[in-house]
Amino acid sequence: MTRAFNFSAGPAALPAEVLQQAAEEMLDWHGAGMGVMEMSHRGREFMSILAQAQADLRELLAVPDNYRILFMQGGALAENAIIPMNLLGQRPDERRTADYVVTGAWSVKSQKEARRYCDVNIAASTEADKFTRLPAQAEWRLSKDPAYVHVCTNETIHGVEYFWTPDLAAAGLPDVPLVADVSSHILSRPLDVSRFGVIYGGAQKNIGPSGLTLVIVRDDLLDRSLPVCPTAFHWKTVAENDSMYNTPPTYAIYIAGLVFQWLKRRGGLAAMEAQNKAKAELLYGYLDNSGFYRTAVAKDCRSRMNVPFFLHDETLNDVFLAGARERGLLQLKGHKSVGGMRASIYNAMPLEGVTALVDYLREFERSHG
Amino acid sequence: MTRAFNFSAGPAALPAEVLQQAAEEMLDWHGAGMGVMEMSHRGREFMSILAQAQADLRELLAVPDNYRILFMQGGALAENAIIPMNLLGQRPDERRTADYVVTGAWSVKSQKEARRYCDVNIAASTEADKFTRLPAQAEWRLSKDPAYVHVCTNETIHGVEYFWTPDLAAAGLPDVPLVADVSSHILSRPLDVSRFGVIYGGAQKNIGPSGLTLVIVRDDLLDRSLPVCPTAFHWKTVAENDSMYNTPPTYAIYIAGLVFQWLKRRGGLAAMEAQNKAKAELLYGYLDNSGFYRTAVAKDCRSRMNVPFFLHDETLNDVFLAGARERGLLQLKGHKSVGGMRASIYNAMPLEGVTALVDYLREFERSHG
């Protein structure tokens, strides 16, 4: 089989150009006599790779100077613990409360993990609506003095995406940091980092390989940790050591750096947004006009990255997936908690991939409708 | 430059065969239409890679059935916190003591991190001897009721290695688990896992890329965690989810799996031990007979993996390193805390690499002695 169109939710498809370059450099990076995987993280070669990756990411996302870019490990699930461990240290026990807005499987997990370290106030939840919509900020019931407010701005499993940024100042909490899990849509479009205290995400959707966690933290939040926070996960320590307090996942950072360069060659995040919008419109447009398939998420918040959809006749699911596989359309099965299908169409998915999927949707509808 | 001999302490040289195979499979693994980095960790392709890696490692190390192999993240430095968080939960505050044997920079860090979670008793330390020897077990002053006893069986920075296994039963503590940081010599020779409660290590020396932590835990120790232990680092959760509670570092596991297969093709750990012994004897033999170089570690515990050495005339250090680099002998500079030089000669370093190093040592001695 040649390269297929891979709709995995993560780890996910990477640009072929990136993988090609990585393959070519595997045994000898730029004449160094060794591959990137074999380099001391403190040697000049890897230091240059790390510095370039940080600079490119800072440029792509227009990260303000008062924010630090941290490369960590453990994915968003580990960071769900690392966040409260880093943000609650300045508060006495009785003031350890954090607010969570629950909009899908990922924010459910985030708030659950935070309960190890603090009281959690669920400011809003759409669980009763099966996570098919976003609660407007007017619906939120924030607590009076939360240490932070947490949102997941794109729910990978439920396919719900924020196209607006919460405003805690408007809610009377101007000094409370907004913390966002951006794992599955970061770099898909421009983002105003200055609206957040912390953004974080696993790399394995839009950035690079799994095993790398990206955390971007505002300076004043670096050093509020609880004593139980492991040193390797203390943001200030990570920042002061330029993400090298412990040995970083060097190869994953290298691949992420190649992705950042690829994004720059493609015109940056505004260009990616245009392409991602076109891809999502093509796919949702077809699904909306079909009586054979259906989607569940409200139109104003359906994700451009993760598109869950269903066959009206679910007995055809296996036939659908087998046919997709035959046509080189891979990993379309929906998450077990939602069922049906899910097409994840991250940056690395070209328009042709979505076109091929829509062609198949049409063909399958014709032959089974 | 073609492939050099890379003496990095870690991330370290990998077998060229492994990198070659990884490069060939980068865009399309076994006809899957996608590379390993792009596979869902829950798909059949990656599941087979993971299962094979675990089975091969179990075979290589003869891991007993009552031990679980966990693939984690954060390296040994993170695990230094994860260990006490996992082993102290069954004890009330006043019984939270752990014993540490301090034999170099790594065990210094381990005991320091543990103090976040428990009282630490330093059972022995060779700091006064600048970590150039190992304290015999008869020198240890164990506490009466430690939750565990921690050793680092190969100190990467100081070049000190245990060639014996501590015996806690003989010390009157038959039920206390022995915990060992084996980062920098695991897989260099056979190891009797049954003598330990937990062994752990970062992969980036003898296993594969950085960003992967190997933890092997006896069943009865899986579920003793403190409430503050993040779920993603709770051994029982990791074990029950087959190292996939959070998205594992899939590509690092794949490379580790290729290394395990390479080790099996080479004859397993007994064969590696013979080769590693020959390499170490060649290098130490030359250094011992030279009046130009010196080593500092006692002969009965000098590491076969990490060989720190010094030029008597340290003003020649930079000239030495520049000449080495010209000859394709890379990353020989010693750790800043020890100074001088360090040759790390892990499994992937062939005998020819050590021969080339000794040839250079001789040549440099002749021209500068």
Chai-1 contact restraints between the chains, C-beta under 6 A:
chainA,res_idxA,chainB,res_idxB,connection_type,confidence,min_distance_angstrom,max_distance_angstrom,comment,restraint_id
A,M1,B,G31,contact,1.0,0.0,6.0,A-B,restraint_1
A,M1,B,G33,contact,1.0,0.0,6.0,A-B,restraint_2
A,A4,B,G33,contact,1.0,0.0,6.0,A-B,restraint_3
A,N6,B,M34,contact,1.0,0.0,6.0,A-B,restraint_4
A,N6,B,E38,contact,1.0,0.0,6.0,A-B,restraint_5
A,S8,B,S40,contact,1.0,0.0,6.0,A-B,restraint_6
A,P11,B,M39,contact,1.0,0.0,6.0,A-B,restraint_7
A,P11,B,T250,contact,1.0,0.0,6.0,A-B,restraint_8
A,A13,B,E38,contact,1.0,0.0,6.0,A-B,restraint_9
A,L14,B,E38,contact,1.0,0.0,6.0,A-B,restraint_10
A,L19,B,M26,contact,1.0,0.0,6.0,A-B,restraint_11
A,L19,B,L27,contact,1.0,0.0,6.0,A-B,restraint_12
A,L19,B,G35,contact,1.0,0.0,6.0,A-B,restraint_13
A,A23,B,A23,contact,1.0,0.0,6.0,A-B,restraint_14
A,A23,B,M26,contact,1.0,0.0,6.0,A-B,restraint_15
A,M26,B,L19,contact,1.0,0.0,6.0,A-B,restraint_16
A,M26,B,A23,contact,1.0,0.0,6.0,A-B,restraint_17
A,L27,B,L19,contact,1.0,0.0,6.0,A-B,restraint_18
A,G31,B,M1,contact,1.0,0.0,6.0,A-B,restraint_19
A,G33,B,M1,contact,1.0,0.0,6.0,A-B,restraint_20
A,G33,B,A4,contact,1.0,0.0,6.0,A-B,restraint_21
A,G33,B,G328,contact,1.0,0.0,6.0,A-B,restraint_22
A,M34,B,N6,contact,1.0,0.0,6.0,A-B,restraint_23
A,G35,B,L19,contact,1.0,0.0,6.0,A-B,restraint_24
A,M37,B,L14,contact,1.0,0.0,6.0,A-B,restraint_25
A,M37,B,P209,contact,1.0,0.0,6.0,A-B,restraint_26
A,E38,B,N6,contact,1.0,0.0,6.0,A-B,restraint_27
A,E38,B,A13,contact,1.0,0.0,6.0,A-B,restraint_28
A,E38,B,L14,contact,1.0,0.0,6.0,A-B,restraint_29
A,M39,B,P11,contact,1.0,0.0,6.0,A-B,restraint_30
A,S40,B,S8,contact,1.0,0.0,6.0,A-B,restraint_31
A,S40,B,Q331,contact,1.0,0.0,6.0,A-B,restraint_32
A,Q73,B,Q73,contact,1.0,0.0,6.0,A-B,restraint_33
A,Q73,B,G74,contact,1.0,0.0,6.0,A-B,restraint_34
A,G74,B,Q73,contact,1.0,0.0,6.0,A-B,restraint_35
A,G74,B,A232,contact,1.0,0.0,6.0,A-B,restraint_36
A,G75,B,N246,contact,1.0,0.0,6.0,A-B,restraint_37
A,G75,B,T247,contact,1.0,0.0,6.0,A-B,restraint_38
A,L77,B,A232,contact,1.0,0.0,6.0,A-B,restraint_39
A,L77,B,N246,contact,1.0,0.0,6.0,A-B,restraint_40
A,A78,B,P230,contact,1.0,0.0,6.0,A-B,restraint_41
A,A78,B,A232,contact,1.0,0.0,6.0,A-B,restraint_42
A,A81,B,P230,contact,1.0,0.0,6.0,A-B,restraint_43
A,E113,B,T231,contact,1.0,0.0,6.0,A-B,restraint_44
A,Q204,B,T247,contact,1.0,0.0,6.0,A-B,restraint_45
A,P209,B,M37,contact,1.0,0.0,6.0,A-B,restraint_46
A,P209,B,Y251,contact,1.0,0.0,6.0,A-B,restraint_47
A,S210,B,T247,contact,1.0,0.0,6.0,A-B,restraint_48
A,S210,B,P249,contact,1.0,0.0,6.0,A-B,restraint_49
A,S210,B,T250,contact,1.0,0.0,6.0,A-B,restraint_50
A,G211,B,G211,contact,1.0,0.0,6.0,A-B,restraint_51
A,G211,B,P249,contact,1.0,0.0,6.0,A-B,restraint_52
A,G211,B,A252,contact,1.0,0.0,6.0,A-B,restraint_53
A,V228,B,V228,contact,1.0,0.0,6.0,A-B,restraint_54
A,P230,B,A78,contact,1.0,0.0,6.0,A-B,restraint_55
A,P230,B,A81,contact,1.0,0.0,6.0,A-B,restraint_56
A,T231,B,E113,contact,1.0,0.0,6.0,A-B,restraint_57
A,A232,B,G74,contact,1.0,0.0,6.0,A-B,restraint_58
A,A232,B,L77,contact,1.0,0.0,6.0,A-B,restraint_59
A,A232,B,A78,contact,1.0,0.0,6.0,A-B,restraint_60
A,N246,B,G75,contact,1.0,0.0,6.0,A-B,restraint_61
A,N246,B,L77,contact,1.0,0.0,6.0,A-B,restraint_62
A,T247,B,G75,contact,1.0,0.0,6.0,A-B,restraint_63
A,T247,B,Q204,contact,1.0,0.0,6.0,A-B,restraint_64
A,T247,B,S210,contact,1.0,0.0,6.0,A-B,restraint_65
A,P249,B,S210,contact,1.0,0.0,6.0,A-B,restraint_66
A,P249,B,G211,contact,1.0,0.0,6.0,A-B,restraint_67
A,T250,B,P11,contact,1.0,0.0,6.0,A-B,restraint_68
A,T250,B,S210,contact,1.0,0.0,6.0,A-B,restraint_69
A,Y251,B,P209,contact,1.0,0.0,6.0,A-B,restraint_70
A,A252,B,G211,contact,1.0,0.0,6.0,A-B,restraint_71
A,G328,B,G33,contact,1.0,0.0,6.0,A-B,restraint_72
A,Q331,B,S40,contact,1.0,0.0,6.0,A-B,restraint_73
